[in-house]
C-alpha cells in the first residue's frame, strides 16, 4: 500500500473515531503528522478520505449502516414535510459517512425565513434559531438563518437560502468543488437502495 492510500485510510479512521469532532482537512492534517508526512506530499483529496471512511464504517462499524438508513429515512420525512421549500439534503447523511450522532442538514429555499418559521410554528415544531455561514467558490462567505429541531430522535438543521441560491451550490467536496445537494427523489432512491422503508 502506498503513502497516498495510507494517508487516506488514517484520515478516515480519525474521522470515524472523532464522531464528528474533526472535519476532513483537520483529519488529513493530523493523519499526515502521525505518518510523518506533510501537506502537498501526495496528500489525498477529501473525496478519497470519504471513500475510505465509508469502507472503514462498513468493515468496523456495521451498526453505522443502520444508523445511516434511519437518518436518511428521517430526512425523507422532513423533506416531505418541508416540500414547499424545495429541500436539498447535504452533508454526511447524503454522502453516506454519517453515524448515529450525525445531524440531518437540509437547505431550504424561501423568499423570507419567516415562511419556514411559520411552517414550523403551524405544525407545533419547537425549534432554535441561529445562523450558518456557507462559503462559495468565489471566496464569498454568506450567513443564512438556521432553524434546528429534533425529529424522530435525530437533530435536524434547516439552512434557509433565497430561491436564487438553488442555482448556485456552496463550495464543497463534490464535483467541480461544489457542495453535493440532493432533492427528495434522489434521497428516496438512496433509501430504497439501502433496503429501508421511509
C-alpha positions in Angstrom: 0.0 0.0 0.0 1.3 3.4 -1.0 1.7 6.5 1.2 -1.3 8.1 -0.5 -3.6 5.3 0.4 -2.2 5.1 4.0 -2.8 8.8 4.5 -6.4 8.5 3.2 -7.1 5.4 5.5 -5.5 7.1 8.5 -7.5 10.3 8.0 -10.7 8.2 7.6 -10.1 6.3 10.8 -9.5 9.6 12.6 -12.8 11.0 11.2 -14.7 7.9 12.3 -13.2 7.9 15.8 -13.8 11.7 16.2 -17.6 11.2 15.9 -18.0 14.5 14.0 -15.4 16.5 16.1 -13.0 16.6 13.2 -13.5 17.8 9.6 -11.8 16.3 6.6 -9.0 18.9 6.5 -8.2 18.5 10.2 -8.2 14.7 9.9 -5.9 14.8 6.9 -3.5 17.2 8.8 -3.5 15.0 11.9 -3.1 11.8 9.9 -0.2 13.4 8.0 1.6 14.3 11.2 1.1 10.8 12.6 2.5 9.3 9.5 5.4 11.8 9.3 4.0 13.3 6.1 3.5 17.0 5.1 0.7 18.8 3.1 1.3 18.7 -0.6 3.3 15.4 -0.3 0.9 13.0 -2.1 -1.9 14.3 0.0 -5.3 12.6 -0.6 -8.4 14.6 -1.5 -11.4 14.8 0.8 -13.3 12.7 -1.7 -10.7 9.9 -1.3 -10.9 10.2 2.5 -14.7 10.0 2.4 -14.5 6.9 0.3 -12.1 5.3 2.8 -14.4 6.4 5.6 -17.3 4.5 4.0 -15.1 1.4 3.7 -14.0 1.7 7.3 -17.5 2.1 8.6 -18.7 -1.0 6.6 -15.8 -3.1 8.0 -15.5 -1.9 11.5 -18.8 -0.2 12.3 -21.6 -2.1 10.6 -24.2 -0.6 13.0 -23.5 2.8 11.4 -25.1 1.5 8.2 -28.4 1.0 10.2 -27.9 4.5 11.7 -27.4 5.9 8.2 -30.6 4.2 6.9 -32.5 5.6 9.9 -31.1 9.1 9.3 -32.0 9.0 5.6 -35.5 7.8 6.5 -36.0 10.7 8.9 -34.5 13.1 6.2 -37.1 11.9 3.7 -39.9 12.6 6.2 -38.6 16.0 6.9 -38.2 16.8 3.2 -41.8 15.7 2.6 -42.9 18.0 5.4 -40.9 20.9 4.0 -41.6 20.2 0.3 -42.9 23.7 -0.3 -39.3 25.0 0.2 -37.6 22.6 -2.3 -35.4 20.9 0.3 -32.0 19.6 -0.5 -30.1 17.1 1.7 -26.4 18.0 2.3 -23.6 16.7 4.4 -22.7 13.3 5.9 -26.2 11.9 5.7 -26.1 12.4 1.9 -22.5 11.3 1.4 -23.0 8.1 3.4 -20.5 8.9 6.1 -23.0 9.7 8.9 -23.0 8.0 12.2 -25.6 7.7 14.9 -24.8 11.1 16.3 -24.9 13.0 13.0 -27.2 15.9 12.2 -29.6 15.9 9.2 -28.9 19.1 7.3 -31.3 20.4 4.8 -31.0 23.5 2.6 -34.4 25.2 2.1 -35.3 27.9 -0.4 -37.7 30.7 0.6 -38.2 34.4 -0.2 -38.2 35.0 3.6 -37.0 32.9 6.5 -40.3 33.8 8.3 -42.1 31.5 5.8 -40.2 28.5 7.2 -40.6 29.7 10.8 -44.4 30.0 10.2 -44.5 26.5 8.7 -42.7 25.1 11.8 -45.0 27.1 14.2 -48.2 25.9 12.5 -47.0 22.3 12.9 -46.1 22.9 16.5 -42.5 22.0 15.9 -40.3 23.6 18.6 -37.1 25.0 17.2 -34.0 27.0 17.9 -32.7 29.9 15.7 -29.1 30.5 14.8 -27.0 31.3 11.7 -24.9 29.1 9.4 -22.2 30.5 7.2 -21.6 29.0 3.8 -18.5 29.5 1.6 -18.8 29.9 -2.1 -16.2 29.0 -4.8 -15.6 32.7 -5.5 -14.4 33.2 -1.9 -17.6 34.8 -0.6 -18.9 33.7 2.9 -22.6 34.3 3.4 -24.5 33.8 6.7 -28.0 32.3 6.5 -30.8 31.7 9.0 -30.7 28.3 10.7 -33.6 26.6 12.4 -32.8 23.5 14.4 -35.2 20.9 15.9 -35.4 17.2 16.8 -37.3 14.8 14.5 -37.6 11.1 15.3 -34.9 11.5 17.9 -32.4 13.0 15.4 -31.2 16.6 15.2 -32.3 18.4 12.0 -30.7 21.7 10.8 -32.6 23.8 8.3 -30.5 26.4 6.5 -32.8 28.9 4.7 -31.4 30.3 1.5 -33.0 32.7 -1.1 -34.6 30.9 -4.1 -31.8 32.1 -6.4 -29.3 30.1 -4.3 -30.9 26.9 -5.7 -28.8 27.5 -8.9 -25.5 28.2 -7.1 -24.3 25.4 -4.7 -21.9 26.5 -2.0 -18.3 25.2 -2.1 -17.7 21.6 -1.0 -16.0 18.4 -1.9 -18.4 17.4 -4.7 -18.0 17.5 -8.4 -16.4 20.8 -9.6 -15.7 21.9 -6.0 -19.4 22.3 -5.2 -21.3 21.0 -2.2 -23.4 18.0 -3.1 -27.1 18.6 -2.6 -29.9 16.1 -3.3 -33.6 16.7 -3.8 -36.2 14.4 -2.3 -36.5 11.9 -5.2 -32.7 11.3 -5.0 -32.8 10.7 -1.2 -35.7 8.4 -1.7 -33.7 6.3 -4.2 -30.7 6.2 -1.8 -33.1 4.9 0.9 -34.6 2.3 -1.4 -31.2 1.1 -2.4 -30.2 0.6 1.2 -33.3 -1.6 1.7 -35.1 0.7 4.2 -38.6 1.9 4.2 -39.4 5.6 4.6 
